[in-house]
């Protein structure tokens, strides 16, 4: 199962929902205004989560009339609406959670999402967490070996250390290969690589933020 969460970021930065529509193994979750973004595209989420403080009264009425289950929380809370949607998605025990609508607009919410997803990826190693917008795919990698499949829609590949340096990094199947090198915490050296064939990254410690990008 794949859970697709739509949060309330700018409409133009949402990922394409085309690959997920009408699939029996996909559920959609609307985080606050993200639920209305889904309805605008003819997608009925399985559930709406949040405090609904970012939708107008008319939009909220449309969501109610759509007869979608709504889990409403108080506006004053420790978690963000996206945090709550992620917790809800995990309850379905999916193989992958894709999150969109979080990279545009407010930078504080974007940074909060990165921290939440990084923590969840370490806690739930059996679930792949991925952040997407129209031009990028982001995910966190834990120590080990990871296969990166070629994708012409996202030809550029970058790696960043998140929280601490990433040690003993070996890259294969890319334009710029490395052997047992370090991604420093403040380094941008591993930006904008390219996949030549099916690629692999191996490292022994640290958390690696991988970003695949279109031009």
mmCIF file of the C-alpha atoms, coordinates in Angstrom:
data_MODEL
# 
_entry.id   MODEL 
# 
loop_
_atom_site.group_PDB 
_atom_site.id 
_atom_site.type_symbol 
_atom_site.label_atom_id 
_atom_site.label_alt_id 
_atom_site.label_comp_id 
_atom_site.label_asym_id 
_atom_site.label_entity_id 
_atom_site.label_seq_id 
_atom_site.pdbx_PDB_ins_code 
_atom_site.Cartn_x 
_atom_site.Cartn_y 
_atom_site.Cartn_z 
_atom_site.occupancy 
_atom_site.B_iso_or_equiv 
_atom_site.pdbx_formal_charge 
_atom_site.auth_seq_id 
_atom_site.auth_comp_id 
_atom_site.auth_asym_id 
_atom_site.auth_atom_id 
_atom_site.pdbx_PDB_model_num 
ATOM 1   C CA . UNK A 1 1   ? 0.000   0.000  0.000   1.00 0.00 ? 1   UNK A CA 1 
ATOM 2   C CA . UNK A 1 2   ? 1.065   3.583  -0.717  1.00 0.00 ? 2   UNK A CA 1 
ATOM 3   C CA . UNK A 1 3   ? -0.271  6.496  1.318   1.00 0.00 ? 3   UNK A CA 1 
ATOM 4   C CA . UNK A 1 4   ? -0.256  9.865  -0.441  1.00 0.00 ? 4   UNK A CA 1 
ATOM 5   C CA . UNK A 1 5   ? -0.553  12.870 1.869   1.00 0.00 ? 5   UNK A CA 1 
ATOM 6   C CA . UNK A 1 6   ? -1.474  16.239 0.443   1.00 0.00 ? 6   UNK A CA 1 
ATOM 7   C CA . UNK A 1 7   ? -0.734  19.227 2.682   1.00 0.00 ? 7   UNK A CA 1 
ATOM 8   C CA . UNK A 1 8   ? -1.843  22.790 2.143   1.00 0.00 ? 8   UNK A CA 1 
ATOM 9   C CA . UNK A 1 9   ? 1.156   24.322 0.378   1.00 0.00 ? 9   UNK A CA 1 
ATOM 10  C CA . UNK A 1 10  ? 0.830   26.351 -2.829  1.00 0.00 ? 10  UNK A CA 1 
ATOM 11  C CA . UNK A 1 11  ? -1.177  24.505 -5.456  1.00 0.00 ? 11  UNK A CA 1 
ATOM 12  C CA . UNK A 1 12  ? 1.473   24.956 -8.143  1.00 0.00 ? 12  UNK A CA 1 
ATOM 13  C CA . UNK A 1 13  ? 4.112   23.041 -6.154  1.00 0.00 ? 13  UNK A CA 1 
ATOM 14  C CA . UNK A 1 14  ? 2.102   19.852 -5.652  1.00 0.00 ? 14  UNK A CA 1 
ATOM 15  C CA . UNK A 1 15  ? 3.390   16.699 -7.290  1.00 0.00 ? 15  UNK A CA 1 
ATOM 16  C CA . UNK A 1 16  ? 1.460   15.047 -10.097 1.00 0.00 ? 16  UNK A CA 1 
ATOM 17  C CA . UNK A 1 17  ? -1.244  12.722 -8.767  1.00 0.00 ? 17  UNK A CA 1 
ATOM 18  C CA . UNK A 1 18  ? -1.663  10.974 -12.121 1.00 0.00 ? 18  UNK A CA 1 
ATOM 19  C CA . UNK A 1 19  ? 0.412   7.878  -11.230 1.00 0.00 ? 19  UNK A CA 1 
ATOM 20  C CA . UNK A 1 20  ? -1.743  7.219  -8.143  1.00 0.00 ? 20  UNK A CA 1 
ATOM 21  C CA . UNK A 1 21  ? -5.313  7.796  -9.304  1.00 0.00 ? 21  UNK A CA 1 
ATOM 22  C CA . UNK A 1 22  ? -7.652  4.776  -9.495  1.00 0.00 ? 22  UNK A CA 1 
ATOM 23  C CA . UNK A 1 23  ? -5.124  2.422  -7.920  1.00 0.00 ? 23  UNK A CA 1 
ATOM 24  C CA . UNK A 1 24  ? -6.504  0.031  -5.324  1.00 0.00 ? 24  UNK A CA 1 
ATOM 25  C CA . UNK A 1 25  ? -3.211  0.023  -3.412  1.00 0.00 ? 25  UNK A CA 1 
ATOM 26  C CA . UNK A 1 26  ? -3.177  3.829  -2.891  1.00 0.00 ? 26  UNK A CA 1 
ATOM 27  C CA . UNK A 1 27  ? -4.972  5.869  -0.247  1.00 0.00 ? 27  UNK A CA 1 
ATOM 28  C CA . UNK A 1 28  ? -5.082  9.668  -0.152  1.00 0.00 ? 28  UNK A CA 1 
ATOM 29  C CA . UNK A 1 29  ? -4.982  11.654 3.082   1.00 0.00 ? 29  UNK A CA 1 
ATOM 30  C CA . UNK A 1 30  ? -5.750  15.357 3.217   1.00 0.00 ? 30  UNK A CA 1 
ATOM 31  C CA . UNK A 1 31  ? -3.866  17.446 5.764   1.00 0.00 ? 31  UNK A CA 1 
ATOM 32  C CA . UNK A 1 32  ? -6.003  20.498 6.485   1.00 0.00 ? 32  UNK A CA 1 
ATOM 33  C CA . UNK A 1 33  ? -6.229  22.607 3.278   1.00 0.00 ? 33  UNK A CA 1 
ATOM 34  C CA . UNK A 1 34  ? -4.550  19.765 1.407   1.00 0.00 ? 34  UNK A CA 1 
ATOM 35  C CA . UNK A 1 35  ? -7.885  17.949 1.482   1.00 0.00 ? 35  UNK A CA 1 
ATOM 36  C CA . UNK A 1 36  ? -9.434  20.758 -0.541  1.00 0.00 ? 36  UNK A CA 1 
ATOM 37  C CA . UNK A 1 37  ? -6.493  20.640 -2.959  1.00 0.00 ? 37  UNK A CA 1 
ATOM 38  C CA . UNK A 1 38  ? -7.358  16.982 -3.585  1.00 0.00 ? 38  UNK A CA 1 
ATOM 39  C CA . UNK A 1 39  ? -11.060 17.691 -4.111  1.00 0.00 ? 39  UNK A CA 1 
ATOM 40  C CA . UNK A 1 40  ? -10.130 20.400 -6.627  1.00 0.00 ? 40  UNK A CA 1 
ATOM 41  C CA . UNK A 1 41  ? -8.445  17.642 -8.650  1.00 0.00 ? 41  UNK A CA 1 
ATOM 42  C CA . UNK A 1 42  ? -11.376 15.242 -8.392  1.00 0.00 ? 42  UNK A CA 1 
ATOM 43  C CA . UNK A 1 43  ? -9.672  13.070 -5.758  1.00 0.00 ? 43  UNK A CA 1 
ATOM 44  C CA . UNK A 1 44  ? -11.640 12.006 -2.698  1.00 0.00 ? 44  UNK A CA 1 
ATOM 45  C CA . UNK A 1 45  ? -9.311  11.466 0.271   1.00 0.00 ? 45  UNK A CA 1 
ATOM 46  C CA . UNK A 1 46  ? -9.928  8.542  2.601   1.00 0.00 ? 46  UNK A CA 1 
ATOM 47  C CA . UNK A 1 47  ? -9.671  10.884 5.591   1.00 0.00 ? 47  UNK A CA 1 
ATOM 48  C CA . UNK A 1 48  ? -9.051  14.536 6.451   1.00 0.00 ? 48  UNK A CA 1 
ATOM 49  C CA . UNK A 1 49  ? -6.773  15.382 9.363   1.00 0.00 ? 49  UNK A CA 1 
ATOM 50  C CA . UNK A 1 50  ? -6.096  18.758 10.953  1.00 0.00 ? 50  UNK A CA 1 
ATOM 51  C CA . UNK A 1 51  ? -7.614  21.792 12.635  1.00 0.00 ? 51  UNK A CA 1 
ATOM 52  C CA . UNK A 1 52  ? -9.139  23.163 9.394   1.00 0.00 ? 52  UNK A CA 1 
ATOM 53  C CA . UNK A 1 53  ? -7.915  26.661 10.201  1.00 0.00 ? 53  UNK A CA 1 
ATOM 54  C CA . UNK A 1 54  ? -6.559  27.200 6.687   1.00 0.00 ? 54  UNK A CA 1 
ATOM 55  C CA . UNK A 1 55  ? -9.808  26.629 4.767   1.00 0.00 ? 55  UNK A CA 1 
ATOM 56  C CA . UNK A 1 56  ? -12.616 29.126 4.305   1.00 0.00 ? 56  UNK A CA 1 
ATOM 57  C CA . UNK A 1 57  ? -16.112 28.461 5.621   1.00 0.00 ? 57  UNK A CA 1 
ATOM 58  C CA . UNK A 1 58  ? -17.317 27.686 2.101   1.00 0.00 ? 58  UNK A CA 1 
ATOM 59  C CA . UNK A 1 59  ? -14.433 25.270 1.508   1.00 0.00 ? 59  UNK A CA 1 
ATOM 60  C CA . UNK A 1 60  ? -15.047 23.594 4.851   1.00 0.00 ? 60  UNK A CA 1 
ATOM 61  C CA . UNK A 1 61  ? -18.699 23.160 3.916   1.00 0.00 ? 61  UNK A CA 1 
ATOM 62  C CA . UNK A 1 62  ? -17.661 21.504 0.648   1.00 0.00 ? 62  UNK A CA 1 
ATOM 63  C CA . UNK A 1 63  ? -15.483 19.068 2.582   1.00 0.00 ? 63  UNK A CA 1 
ATOM 64  C CA . UNK A 1 64  ? -18.354 18.254 4.937   1.00 0.00 ? 64  UNK A CA 1 
ATOM 65  C CA . UNK A 1 65  ? -20.793 17.768 2.057   1.00 0.00 ? 65  UNK A CA 1 
ATOM 66  C CA . UNK A 1 66  ? -18.322 15.382 0.389   1.00 0.00 ? 66  UNK A CA 1 
ATOM 67  C CA . UNK A 1 67  ? -19.016 13.056 3.345   1.00 0.00 ? 67  UNK A CA 1 
ATOM 68  C CA . UNK A 1 68  ? -15.333 12.366 3.997   1.00 0.00 ? 68  UNK A CA 1 
ATOM 69  C CA . UNK A 1 69  ? -14.290 11.259 7.504   1.00 0.00 ? 69  UNK A CA 1 
ATOM 70  C CA . UNK A 1 70  ? -12.731 14.234 9.290   1.00 0.00 ? 70  UNK A CA 1 
ATOM 71  C CA . UNK A 1 71  ? -10.457 14.026 12.329  1.00 0.00 ? 71  UNK A CA 1 
ATOM 72  C CA . UNK A 1 72  ? -10.511 17.557 13.726  1.00 0.00 ? 72  UNK A CA 1 
ATOM 73  C CA . UNK A 1 73  ? -7.894  18.711 16.223  1.00 0.00 ? 73  UNK A CA 1 
ATOM 74  C CA . UNK A 1 74  ? -7.573  21.884 18.258  1.00 0.00 ? 74  UNK A CA 1 
ATOM 75  C CA . UNK A 1 75  ? -5.577  24.692 16.663  1.00 0.00 ? 75  UNK A CA 1 
ATOM 76  C CA . UNK A 1 76  ? -3.376  24.907 19.774  1.00 0.00 ? 76  UNK A CA 1 
ATOM 77  C CA . UNK A 1 77  ? -1.403  21.634 19.690  1.00 0.00 ? 77  UNK A CA 1 
ATOM 78  C CA . UNK A 1 78  ? 2.157   20.344 19.710  1.00 0.00 ? 78  UNK A CA 1 
ATOM 79  C CA . UNK A 1 79  ? 1.960   18.618 16.315  1.00 0.00 ? 79  UNK A CA 1 
ATOM 80  C CA . UNK A 1 80  ? 1.502   20.271 12.935  1.00 0.00 ? 80  UNK A CA 1 
ATOM 81  C CA . UNK A 1 81  ? -1.369  19.130 10.709  1.00 0.00 ? 81  UNK A CA 1 
ATOM 82  C CA . UNK A 1 82  ? 1.193   17.388 8.508   1.00 0.00 ? 82  UNK A CA 1 
ATOM 83  C CA . UNK A 1 83  ? 2.601   15.564 11.555  1.00 0.00 ? 83  UNK A CA 1 
ATOM 84  C CA . UNK A 1 84  ? -0.891  14.299 12.347  1.00 0.00 ? 84  UNK A CA 1 
ATOM 85  C CA . UNK A 1 85  ? -1.419  13.189 8.753   1.00 0.00 ? 85  UNK A CA 1 
ATOM 86  C CA . UNK A 1 86  ? 1.867   11.267 8.846   1.00 0.00 ? 86  UNK A CA 1 
ATOM 87  C CA . UNK A 1 87  ? 0.835   9.518  12.069  1.00 0.00 ? 87  UNK A CA 1 
ATOM 88  C CA . UNK A 1 88  ? -2.485  8.625  10.430  1.00 0.00 ? 88  UNK A CA 1 
ATOM 89  C CA . UNK A 1 89  ? -0.721  7.312  7.324   1.00 0.00 ? 89  UNK A CA 1 
ATOM 90  C CA . UNK A 1 90  ? 1.537   5.077  9.422   1.00 0.00 ? 90  UNK A CA 1 
ATOM 91  C CA . UNK A 1 91  ? -1.559  3.497  11.007  1.00 0.00 ? 91  UNK A CA 1 
ATOM 92  C CA . UNK A 1 92  ? -2.404  1.974  7.605   1.00 0.00 ? 92  UNK A CA 1 
ATOM 93  C CA . UNK A 1 93  ? 0.962   0.119  7.620   1.00 0.00 ? 93  UNK A CA 1 
ATOM 94  C CA . UNK A 1 94  ? 1.932   1.214  4.080   1.00 0.00 ? 94  UNK A CA 1 
ATOM 95  C CA . UNK A 1 95  ? 5.124   0.304  2.264   1.00 0.00 ? 95  UNK A CA 1 
ATOM 96  C CA . UNK A 1 96  ? 5.590   3.926  1.192   1.00 0.00 ? 96  UNK A CA 1 
ATOM 97  C CA . UNK A 1 97  ? 4.335   7.341  2.290   1.00 0.00 ? 97  UNK A CA 1 
ATOM 98  C CA . UNK A 1 98  ? 4.511   10.164 -0.254  1.00 0.00 ? 98  UNK A CA 1 
ATOM 99  C CA . UNK A 1 99  ? 4.105   13.701 1.031   1.00 0.00 ? 99  UNK A CA 1 
ATOM 100 C CA . UNK A 1 100 ? 3.374   16.725 -1.138  1.00 0.00 ? 100 UNK A CA 1 
ATOM 101 C CA . UNK A 1 101 ? 2.327   20.315 -0.560  1.00 0.00 ? 101 UNK A CA 1 
ATOM 102 C CA . UNK A 1 102 ? 5.059   21.008 2.006   1.00 0.00 ? 102 UNK A CA 1 
ATOM 103 C CA . UNK A 1 103 ? 8.040   22.508 0.137   1.00 0.00 ? 103 UNK A CA 1 
ATOM 104 C CA . UNK A 1 104 ? 6.516   25.823 -0.928  1.00 0.00 ? 104 UNK A CA 1 
ATOM 105 C CA . UNK A 1 105 ? 5.080   28.651 1.119   1.00 0.00 ? 105 UNK A CA 1 
ATOM 106 C CA . UNK A 1 106 ? 6.255   28.862 4.722   1.00 0.00 ? 106 UNK A CA 1 
ATOM 107 C CA . UNK A 1 107 ? 9.852   27.798 5.259   1.00 0.00 ? 107 UNK A CA 1 
ATOM 108 C CA . UNK A 1 108 ? 9.274   27.040 8.951   1.00 0.00 ? 108 UNK A CA 1 
ATOM 109 C CA . UNK A 1 109 ? 6.735   24.360 8.016   1.00 0.00 ? 109 UNK A CA 1 
ATOM 110 C CA . UNK A 1 110 ? 9.121   22.949 5.398   1.00 0.00 ? 110 UNK A CA 1 
ATOM 111 C CA . UNK A 1 111 ? 11.927  22.654 7.939   1.00 0.00 ? 111 UNK A CA 1 
ATOM 112 C CA . UNK A 1 112 ? 9.516   21.092 10.444  1.00 0.00 ? 112 UNK A CA 1 
ATOM 113 C CA . UNK A 1 113 ? 8.518   18.479 7.858   1.00 0.00 ? 113 UNK A CA 1 
ATOM 114 C CA . UNK A 1 114 ? 12.148  17.605 7.105   1.00 0.00 ? 114 UNK A CA 1 
ATOM 115 C CA . UNK A 1 115 ? 12.834  17.011 10.794  1.00 0.00 ? 115 UNK A CA 1 
ATOM 116 C CA . UNK A 1 116 ? 9.676   14.965 11.292  1.00 0.00 ? 116 UNK A CA 1 
ATOM 117 C CA . UNK A 1 117 ? 10.248  12.793 8.221   1.00 0.00 ? 117 UNK A CA 1 
ATOM 118 C CA . UNK A 1 118 ? 13.914  12.242 9.114   1.00 0.00 ? 118 UNK A CA 1 
ATOM 119 C CA . UNK A 1 119 ? 12.924  11.030 12.575  1.00 0.00 ? 119 UNK A CA 1 
ATOM 120 C CA . UNK A 1 120 ? 10.150  8.800  11.254  1.00 0.00 ? 120 UNK A CA 1 
ATOM 121 C CA . UNK A 1 121 ? 12.420  7.233  8.622   1.00 0.00 ? 121 UNK A CA 1 
ATOM 122 C CA . UNK A 1 122 ? 14.809  6.160  11.358  1.00 0.00 ? 122 UNK A CA 1 
ATOM 123 C CA . UNK A 1 123 ? 11.987  4.869  13.566  1.00 0.00 ? 123 UNK A CA 1 
ATOM 124 C CA . UNK A 1 124 ? 10.038  3.054  10.818  1.00 0.00 ? 124 UNK A CA 1 
ATOM 125 C CA . UNK A 1 125 ? 12.759  1.543  8.649   1.00 0.00 ? 125 UNK A CA 1 
ATOM 126 C CA . UNK A 1 126 ? 10.248  -0.721 6.867   1.00 0.00 ? 126 UNK A CA 1 
ATOM 127 C CA . UNK A 1 127 ? 8.419   2.299  5.404   1.00 0.00 ? 127 UNK A CA 1 
ATOM 128 C CA . UNK A 1 128 ? 9.848   4.520  2.655   1.00 0.00 ? 128 UNK A CA 1 
ATOM 129 C CA . UNK A 1 129 ? 9.083   8.200  3.315   1.00 0.00 ? 129 UNK A CA 1 
ATOM 130 C CA . UNK A 1 130 ? 9.308   10.502 0.309   1.00 0.00 ? 130 UNK A CA 1 
ATOM 131 C CA . UNK A 1 131 ? 8.655   14.222 -0.149  1.00 0.00 ? 131 UNK A CA 1 
ATOM 132 C CA . UNK A 1 132 ? 7.656   15.364 -3.624  1.00 0.00 ? 132 UNK A CA 1 
ATOM 133 C CA . UNK A 1 133 ? 6.832   18.511 -5.503  1.00 0.00 ? 133 UNK A CA 1 
ATOM 134 C CA . UNK A 1 134 ? 6.571   19.163 -9.221  1.00 0.00 ? 134 UNK A CA 1 
ATOM 135 C CA . UNK A 1 135 ? 10.340  19.203 -9.778  1.00 0.00 ? 135 UNK A CA 1 
ATOM 136 C CA . UNK A 1 136 ? 11.907  17.243 -6.927  1.00 0.00 ? 136 UNK A CA 1 
ATOM 137 C CA . UNK A 1 137 ? 11.848  14.032 -4.915  1.00 0.00 ? 137 UNK A CA 1 
ATOM 138 C CA . UNK A 1 138 ? 13.413  13.990 -1.433  1.00 0.00 ? 138 UNK A CA 1 
ATOM 139 C CA . UNK A 1 139 ? 14.061  11.129 0.956   1.00 0.00 ? 139 UNK A CA 1 
ATOM 140 C CA . UNK A 1 140 ? 16.330  10.252 3.873   1.00 0.00 ? 140 UNK A CA 1 
ATOM 141 C CA . UNK A 1 141 ? 18.728  7.328  3.651   1.00 0.00 ? 141 UNK A CA 1 
ATOM 142 C CA . UNK A 1 142 ? 20.023  5.401  6.650   1.00 0.00 ? 142 UNK A CA 1 
ATOM 143 C CA . UNK A 1 143 ? 23.405  3.587  6.721   1.00 0.00 ? 143 UNK A CA 1 
ATOM 144 C CA . UNK A 1 144 ? 23.714  0.658  4.332   1.00 0.00 ? 144 UNK A CA 1 
ATOM 145 C CA . UNK A 1 145 ? 23.493  0.167  0.561   1.00 0.00 ? 145 UNK A CA 1 
ATOM 146 C CA . UNK A 1 146 ? 20.716  1.777  -1.479  1.00 0.00 ? 146 UNK A CA 1 
ATOM 147 C CA . UNK A 1 147 ? 19.822  1.206  -5.132  1.00 0.00 ? 147 UNK A CA 1 
ATOM 148 C CA . UNK A 1 148 ? 18.814  4.299  -7.117  1.00 0.00 ? 148 UNK A CA 1 
ATOM 149 C CA . UNK A 1 149 ? 16.924  3.537  -10.316 1.00 0.00 ? 149 UNK A CA 1 
ATOM 150 C CA . UNK A 1 150 ? 17.344  5.731  -13.368 1.00 0.00 ? 150 UNK A CA 1 
ATOM 151 C CA . UNK A 1 151 ? 14.497  8.190  -13.954 1.00 0.00 ? 151 UNK A CA 1 
ATOM 152 C CA . UNK A 1 152 ? 14.650  10.572 -16.914 1.00 0.00 ? 152 UNK A CA 1 
ATOM 153 C CA . UNK A 1 153 ? 12.147  12.892 -15.220 1.00 0.00 ? 153 UNK A CA 1 
ATOM 154 C CA . UNK A 1 154 ? 14.664  13.518 -12.415 1.00 0.00 ? 154 UNK A CA 1 
ATOM 155 C CA . UNK A 1 155 ? 18.149  13.331 -13.968 1.00 0.00 ? 155 UNK A CA 1 
ATOM 156 C CA . UNK A 1 156 ? 20.025  15.210 -11.226 1.00 0.00 ? 156 UNK A CA 1 
ATOM 157 C CA . UNK A 1 157 ? 21.020  13.575 -7.978  1.00 0.00 ? 157 UNK A CA 1 
ATOM 158 C CA . UNK A 1 158 ? 22.335  15.298 -4.834  1.00 0.00 ? 158 UNK A CA 1 
ATOM 159 C CA . UNK A 1 159 ? 23.318  14.135 -1.363  1.00 0.00 ? 159 UNK A CA 1 
ATOM 160 C CA . UNK A 1 160 ? 23.569  16.127 1.862   1.00 0.00 ? 160 UNK A CA 1 
ATOM 161 C CA . UNK A 1 161 ? 24.505  15.233 5.417   1.00 0.00 ? 161 UNK A CA 1 
ATOM 162 C CA . UNK A 1 162 ? 21.635  15.750 7.846   1.00 0.00 ? 162 UNK A CA 1 
ATOM 163 C CA . UNK A 1 163 ? 22.488  16.138 11.516  1.00 0.00 ? 163 UNK A CA 1 
ATOM 164 C CA . UNK A 1 164 ? 26.018  14.735 11.283  1.00 0.00 ? 164 UNK A CA 1 
ATOM 165 C CA . UNK A 1 165 ? 28.622  13.900 8.647   1.00 0.00 ? 165 UNK A CA 1 
ATOM 166 C CA . UNK A 1 166 ? 27.944  10.865 6.439   1.00 0.00 ? 166 UNK A CA 1 
ATOM 167 C CA . UNK A 1 167 ? 30.927  8.518  6.517   1.00 0.00 ? 167 UNK A CA 1 
ATOM 168 C CA . UNK A 1 168 ? 32.544  6.144  4.014   1.00 0.00 ? 168 UNK A CA 1 
ATOM 169 C CA . UNK A 1 169 ? 30.380  7.136  1.061   1.00 0.00 ? 169 UNK A CA 1 
ATOM 170 C CA . UNK A 1 170 ? 30.812  5.000  -2.049  1.00 0.00 ? 170 UNK A CA 1 
ATOM 171 C CA . UNK A 1 171 ? 28.867  5.978  -5.172  1.00 0.00 ? 171 UNK A CA 1 
ATOM 172 C CA . UNK A 1 172 ? 28.626  3.757  -8.241  1.00 0.00 ? 172 UNK A CA 1 
ATOM 173 C CA . UNK A 1 173 ? 26.718  4.088  -11.520 1.00 0.00 ? 173 UNK A CA 1 
ATOM 174 C CA . UNK A 1 174 ? 26.886  7.898  -11.471 1.00 0.00 ? 174 UNK A CA 1 
ATOM 175 C CA . UNK A 1 175 ? 28.869  10.480 -13.427 1.00 0.00 ? 175 UNK A CA 1 
ATOM 176 C CA . UNK A 1 176 ? 31.023  11.350 -10.418 1.00 0.00 ? 176 UNK A CA 1 
ATOM 177 C CA . UNK A 1 177 ? 31.838  8.221  -8.435  1.00 0.00 ? 177 UNK A CA 1 
ATOM 178 C CA . UNK A 1 178 ? 33.398  8.174  -4.971  1.00 0.00 ? 178 UNK A CA 1 
ATOM 179 C CA . UNK A 1 179 ? 34.989  5.567  -2.729  1.00 0.00 ? 179 UNK A CA 1 
ATOM 180 C CA . UNK A 1 180 ? 34.882  5.784  1.073   1.00 0.00 ? 180 UNK A CA 1 
ATOM 181 C CA . UNK A 1 181 ? 34.555  9.564  1.161   1.00 0.00 ? 181 UNK A CA 1 
ATOM 182 C CA . UNK A 1 182 ? 32.728  11.854 3.594   1.00 0.00 ? 182 UNK A CA 1 
ATOM 183 C CA . UNK A 1 183 ? 29.748  14.116 3.074   1.00 0.00 ? 183 UNK A CA 1 
ATOM 184 C CA . UNK A 1 184 ? 30.541  16.914 5.517   1.00 0.00 ? 184 UNK A CA 1 
ATOM 185 C CA . UNK A 1 185 ? 27.739  18.459 7.536   1.00 0.00 ? 185 UNK A CA 1 
ATOM 186 C CA . UNK A 1 186 ? 28.143  21.827 5.800   1.00 0.00 ? 186 UNK A CA 1 
ATOM 187 C CA . UNK A 1 187 ? 29.366  20.510 2.445   1.00 0.00 ? 187 UNK A CA 1 
ATOM 188 C CA . UNK A 1 188 ? 27.682  21.106 -0.930  1.00 0.00 ? 188 UNK A CA 1 
ATOM 189 C CA . UNK A 1 189 ? 30.238  19.013 -2.839  1.00 0.00 ? 189 UNK A CA 1 
ATOM 190 C CA . UNK A 1 190 ? 27.795  16.172 -3.549  1.00 0.00 ? 190 UNK A CA 1 
ATOM 191 C CA . UNK A 1 191 ? 25.323  18.428 -5.380  1.00 0.00 ? 191 UNK A CA 1 
ATOM 192 C CA . UNK A 1 192 ? 24.066  17.751 -8.923  1.00 0.00 ? 192 UNK A CA 1 
ATOM 193 C CA . UNK A 1 193 ? 25.459  14.339 -9.820  1.00 0.00 ? 193 UNK A CA 1 
ATOM 194 C CA . UNK A 1 194 ? 23.911  12.319 -12.665 1.00 0.00 ? 194 UNK A CA 1 
ATOM 195 C CA . UNK A 1 195 ? 22.929  8.668  -12.956 1.00 0.00 ? 195 UNK A CA 1 
ATOM 196 C CA . UNK A 1 196 ? 24.714  6.855  -15.783 1.00 0.00 ? 196 UNK A CA 1 
ATOM 197 C CA . UNK A 1 197 ? 23.015  3.530  -15.155 1.00 0.00 ? 197 UNK A CA 1 
ATOM 198 C CA . UNK A 1 198 ? 21.375  1.931  -12.151 1.00 0.00 ? 198 UNK A CA 1 
ATOM 199 C CA . UNK A 1 199 ? 23.208  3.615  -9.275  1.00 0.00 ? 199 UNK A CA 1 
ATOM 200 C CA . UNK A 1 200 ? 24.147  2.618  -5.749  1.00 0.00 ? 200 UNK A CA 1 
ATOM 201 C CA . UNK A 1 201 ? 25.175  4.535  -2.650  1.00 0.00 ? 201 UNK A CA 1 
ATOM 202 C CA . UNK A 1 202 ? 26.770  2.857  0.350   1.00 0.00 ? 202 UNK A CA 1 
ATOM 203 C CA . UNK A 1 203 ? 27.729  4.536  3.635   1.00 0.00 ? 203 UNK A CA 1 
ATOM 204 C CA . UNK A 1 204 ? 28.395  3.374  7.181   1.00 0.00 ? 204 UNK A CA 1 
ATOM 205 C CA . UNK A 1 205 ? 27.108  6.143  9.453   1.00 0.00 ? 205 UNK A CA 1 
ATOM 206 C CA . UNK A 1 206 ? 25.092  9.344  9.456   1.00 0.00 ? 206 UNK A CA 1 
ATOM 207 C CA . UNK A 1 207 ? 21.797  10.296 7.832   1.00 0.00 ? 207 UNK A CA 1 
ATOM 208 C CA . UNK A 1 208 ? 21.825  11.242 4.146   1.00 0.00 ? 208 UNK A CA 1 
ATOM 209 C CA . UNK A 1 209 ? 19.264  13.535 2.527   1.00 0.00 ? 209 UNK A CA 1 
ATOM 210 C CA . UNK A 1 210 ? 18.918  12.507 -1.125  1.00 0.00 ? 210 UNK A CA 1 
ATOM 211 C CA . UNK A 1 211 ? 17.314  14.909 -3.599  1.00 0.00 ? 211 UNK A CA 1 
ATOM 212 C CA . UNK A 1 212 ? 16.434  13.988 -7.177  1.00 0.00 ? 212 UNK A CA 1 
ATOM 213 C CA . UNK A 1 213 ? 15.639  16.984 -9.371  1.00 0.00 ? 213 UNK A CA 1 
ATOM 214 C CA . UNK A 1 214 ? 14.391  18.040 -12.782 1.00 0.00 ? 214 UNK A CA 1 
ATOM 215 C CA . UNK A 1 215 ? 16.023  20.961 -14.569 1.00 0.00 ? 215 UNK A CA 1 
# 
